[in-house]
Amino acid sequence: MLTDNDIRRLVDRIVSRYAPVAVGTFGSYAVGFERPASDLDLFVIKPTAETRSARRRAVQRILFGTLYRLDVHVFTPDEFEEKVNEALSFTWTIARQARLYYWTPEAEGVVPSLRPRVCRGLARRPEAPVDVPVF
């Protein structure tokens, strides 16, 4: 199973190489029901014109070589917010389970549905970029 530090190292790799506005987990690791066979469900939010598949491949390349089972979803802010208020939609579920690991001031304005998670002090604010070693 992954520790919180393991997850933070993965998030730091994404942040240093992809410049998102928000990164977090959802699913079993976010709600505290992870098991040895659990995968890590990550969501990344970045304003970009890249296609959905190009965004996903970019983050998967950043995480290449990771020995953990990962399920990565990369959204633009508009995609995330589009259905976040529709009960049981994918982003509705993510917003209610989210454990934020990274949150920027820009995210405040473009992803308002996640603000309650920030208010609970779960997210780390951006710091000076750090070159995170590949593990």
NORRA-V306705 format. One record per helix or strand. SS is the DSSP state (A for helix, B for strand). FROM is the first residue (numbers start at 0). TO is the last residue. If there is no record, write none. Layout:
SS/FROM/TO + SS/FROM/TO
//
This chain:
A/3/17 + B/21/25 + A/27/30 + B/39/44 + A/51/61 + B/69/74 + A/76/81 + A/89/96 + B/98/102 + A/104/109 + A/111/118 + B/124/124
//
